[in-house]
């Protein structure tokens, strides 16, 4: 492989970030720098309501972001959960990894750390996302914008519809020195319960990287990948000698029974690469794709994800949403 197997791959919505990140790799930069750079561009993308600025808010109309980054060379990791007021949670996560003796900060503590880094806060809601949030609440609970005085738990169950209003960006990379890295960033489910943290910053669930085997990023119903330890499961299967295609399929197959209990909301996608720089993506919705750049690429190449059917979960809505 050219450039000694350097490659970057991401979920379909990572396409806006891949060319700049590829330049970093092509110039001999690190996988960690490349995945952060790609993710930041997606976090800036106001047209993407699943990540960063203009991400959909929680039940109370607050944008709460989750993100993580992992360096496969030493398996250091940084993660933030339910971070408010900062559009680049991936960079706060990287600072957690590099500057703190911790791996994971959440909520007010994560915001405090971001302020200590000198980062300015901003309102991440746009006119459009504020309107969609309000219409979602009014559509589901007519005349009940006062609902916030009531316990939120039941409302969350009714409001959250990850088939339509979730999404995440995953970026995996291998640099020319053979190091791998992954970054994941999301605003999580729209209308989620305040404080809900999905799989994106949960190491071993939504993210894992290990130079010896590869790198994995997940999007989908985070509660399922948390329950299965999905990203780490794929890595363990690679460590056991399976190739990427069979490791990814087997890990998703293993989740089929728990997905069946969740019904049509059960969706999972993964973008993966192995230590040699081979890539593959997996989706439980048909016709999904991911994007890749490697030596010779002039733009992100769209490649079909491998479809893994979860019995009882396939719907037209899921198909629209696919990665
Ligand atoms: N995995 C994300 C979460 O559960 C959402 C998604 O990828 O659709 O927050």
Boltz pocket constraint, residues with backbone or C-beta under 6 A from the ligand:
constraints:
  - pocket:
      binder: B
      contacts: [[A, 162], [A, 166], [A, 167], [A, 168], [A, 186], [A, 187], [A, 188], [A, 189], [A, 197], [A, 198], [A, 199], [A, 200], [A, 218], [A, 219], [A, 220], [A, 221], [A, 222], [A, 223]]
      max_distance: 6.0
